[in-house]
Amino acid sequence: MAAQRTPGDPPLDVLLSGTVFFDIVFTGMERLPRPGEELWSKGLGSSPGGIANLATAAARLGLRTGLVAGFGDDAYADWMWHTMAHEEGIDLSASRRFTDFHSALTVSIAAEGDRAMATHGHELPEPLSTLIAAAPAARAAVVDLAGETSWWAQLAQRGSLVFADIGFDETGRWDPADLAPLTHCHAFTPNALEAMAYTRTDSPDQAVRALAEKVPLAVVTDGAHGSYAIDSSTGEEAYCPAVPVTAIDTTGAGDVFAAAMVLGTLASWPLEERLRFASLCSALAVQQFGGSLAAPGWGDLTDWWRCMSDAADGGDLRAAYTRSGYRFLDALVPDHPVQGRRRAQGTFALRSDAGRH
């Protein structure tokens, strides 16, 4: 990004807004407990969640990241604010702490190849739109199509590239009218199920072509089956296979993918390289527990690239095939030691034992 930045750039690369949750993740369980039953987990991790997943992923990739969120005045909020502002370098100047208000909390149990969650929280005492208006300017913003959209037009008018995502429609209607706010957006990054449902198509390839008529950059992710993208602003089309890994916790994988796409777009990378980089970042994240604190930093990317290159040089044909698609990393990864990133903690003070299980 250093080569892309100019003195006249906004102070932030990306601006985000949403709800921050305190996430507690139980791991190492073969199954979920039955009603009335108590099971002991082998591992436990805690981390900031919700919009913090995306904010942390962006900051760890080197994007100057700002977050507009409401925080309580409890101990959870104290820890999350410190972790995000002081350890991850996220700009919280436009965020606010509310008196006599507690943090939203999610308990997640990873078992049987999936996860079950229970969440508790309350609406903020006031909407975040008033805080967003006073936030520092940013080159890009990532927003939720199902959330508050009234401030998107203002961001777009200020010159921000708006990247939109959307969640599962529990009503089952998948109303195409829900996509109307895309008129203010530069990019849309739904998963394959969402994209096909909203476009009434039968494949991710068909869906991404339909969405490319609505936004300059359309991206459809399909998990282990890869990702598809069309950038009409450059005329590029691309498909990228997923990086094969053993996933242990998929929490926040989509947020990591989105953060990497923002970085690649702001850095003007070719579309295929953007997709490959985003896929790699997601693959590294799902090998860790803990949502936001599972997001990879440049140290993780450097380690992966060097290990892959060493394996390929040693005659590993599969590693050589994978390396061939990521040659662009040679010009990106640091050639000096990079400090490791914090992972999910068992408590506020002690390290997590989630990753051992």
Beta strands, then each sheet from edge to edge (+ up, - down):
strand 1: 12-17
strand 2: 20-29
strand 3: 43-50
strand 4: 65-68
strand 5: 70-71
strand 6: 96-97
strand 7: 104-111
strand 8: 114-120
strand 9: 138-144
strand 10: 161-165
strand 11: 187-188
strand 12: 217-221
strand 13: 227-231
strand 14: 236-240
sheet 1: 4+ 1+ 9+ 10+ 11+ 12+ 13- 14+
sheet 2: 3+ 2- 7- 8+
sheet 3: 5+ 6+
end
